[in-house]
Amino acid sequence: MYASSKSYRAGQFFGGLIVTLIVIAMASLLPLLPWYKLNPILDFIGMHPWLNAFLKAFIVVNFVALHVLFLIWLERKFAGWMQARLGPKHVGWQGLGQTVADAIKLFLKEDIVPAKADRQLFAIAPFLSFMPTLLTFMVLPFSAAWIAYDYDLGALFVVAVSTNVALGVLAAGWGANNKYSILGGARAVAQLLSYEIPMVMMILVVVTLSDTMSMKQIVLRQAHIWNIVAYWPVMIPAFLIFLTCALAELNRTPFDLPEAESELVSGFHTEYSGMRFAFFYLAEFANNFFSAGFAVTLFFGGWYGPILPPVVWFTLKTLILICVMMWIRWTLPRLRIDQVMGFCWKVLVPVSLVIYCITALIAVK
Amino acid sequence: MPLTSTEISSPGMTINMGPQHPSTHGVLRLLVELDGEVVHSCRPVIGYLHRGLEKMFEARPYRQCIPFTDRLDYLASLNNNLAISQAVERVGNITVPERAQYIRVMLCELNRIASHLVFLGTYATDIGATTVFLYAFRDREKVLDLLEMMTGARLTYNWIRPGGVPTDLPEGFEKAVRSVFEELKVSLDENNRLLTGNRIFRVRTEGIGVISKEQAIAWGATGPVIRGSGVPYDIRKIAPYEVYDRLDFDVPVFDQGDCMARYLVRIEEIRQSMRIVEQCFKDMPEGEIMTKMPKIFRPPVGQAYSRTESPRGELSFFMVSDGSLNPVRVHVRAPSFIHLSMLPELLKGVKVADVIAILGSLDTVLGEVDR
């Protein structure tokens, strides 16, 4: 009668797990399609760099958009399983079409700009926060071949670009001319910039030990053994700190103060509606995927794995990490702003400095 | 010359929390003066839910006042029904049959459980843990099912009335209550593991919104608020009504006076309420459930004051009769109203996030504040 009995919840969980596995299995069949028939076309594209770049960008953008649709569904389903309820159920099979329906709804909604808003800033903010996220996908290695651009300084590029998300959030908070938004924006910037420091430090640990900044090379070094296993004394704490910082960067519980619903209504995107709001949502979930994918690249051997094709392995590992993040999100309460900042500067920064010193010793030896 | 931080004066920011804010629990409006994230001053503005209930009582026969009390503290309607019924009984010198008293106590305690479960869920959401909200409401739903079984309603019961209760226990009620309690005990333990012991929840609530023993007494705090400040003040113990003097239960008291203490008091009260209900089943005698009362009820000239322990604190009704059909004056001493008046003092110098934490821990219901 109630969605409370143990067996019922177990059924929910495993049912959901099976659904997820089927989706992944279907995705894994994609490489078996006769792609080689496209070779002449690919050769043609290869000879025209501009066309090449355009096509890669097209694929990345579409991948991000489609994946976000899936992730939002997964997040809601996951929340449902954890909270003893069903989650989306009616639109399409297991509610898979729910996000599409929501997206259509957002498309059709009126685009409201508050009367006293800074119109230019208000209009540009969603894109300012979405663009850096999209750019980071450029260097994310799905497999040795599936990487849009194997930049030598990939890891540095990610750090440099992803910091700009703060700009979009601040622009949104300021431009909307809403007091809750300003508070949310201010919190977001303080938090994003602070947590960048231990995060960069933990990326440096991997970079130092791999001797390269190229994302592809970092994964290639892990062909035989994952980083987190090979250098476990430094890598395990490094991964945990990285995950914590990633949660803070993503504004997810316990660090969701910029959009703390019970305090600031919804923080910096309080005044947004329609497609502009959808862009914030898109950026959030794309960022989520990227952070998990980045962690997989740095610590969990990227695309390496038996039997299944590399792209599938990469996506699978990333999805598992995303599920861990969702698990954390739907379990923990929220911290206060001074506690968040104190935790970063008094705990994470010193600890990550120590970890980096140890790493340096290992690297010198 | 560069300015130091003290020379730069910022005008501060006035934030209007409510009446449509997600966390003000109803239509409370808080005018909060902010200096960055720090609260300078706070002024609660009430009256958005004012219906003139006390005046409306004066234009109704005694028995018709009962449905209005459902709308006072809508999370614990039965407790309100009981309080006004007691006032009417005192003013009219009516004695209530013993069985009816047991049924009343039992239902009020069930309603207390439901009310505290709402607190648990909404408070967890205020702090940011959304999952606890759904668990708590799932459990509350079961308790509401029990109350529906008994009274036929789920929120506004309009059920306890002067002279007793209208219906006896339905068939299979005891069994249903016991099975719900079994599940409730399990989920309370689950909640202890999920929320109470949570490190983040603790740092958000421990040492926040501290009310000292003296302050709590001076401000007239009652219920879980004063018990969270270390004062064992419970009307059920100090001025027992109905059959509370015959029942064995503890009054949970915590000394810290912070949000955590108030939270713990309420969680412990859920367990104590379950104890009381179980005892009621055991001790309940057979017999009448309603006193014979005249169809047209005219109490003698006089006045009466009834004190009860509602989930929020001391809920009292003062009633004056001039011998006519309607009461001349009814006053409600609503605990939420008195707790809300402490807010400006409590919120001085705290962070924005603590505003919500402290307000939530007082567990005010605006229906009772505005009347």
Interface residues (C-beta under 8 A of the other chain):
Chain A: Y2 A3 S4 A79 M82 Q83 A84 R85 K179 Y180 I182 L183 R187 T253 P254 D256 L257 A260 E261 S262 E263 L264 V265 W330 T331 L332 P333 R334 L335 R336 I337 D338 Q339
Chain B: M13 I15 H21 P22 S23 L34 E37 A124 T125 D126 I127 G128 A129 T130 T131 L134 Y135 R138 E141 K142 E183 S187 L194 L195 N198 I200 F201 V203 R204 K351 V352 A353 D354 V355 I356
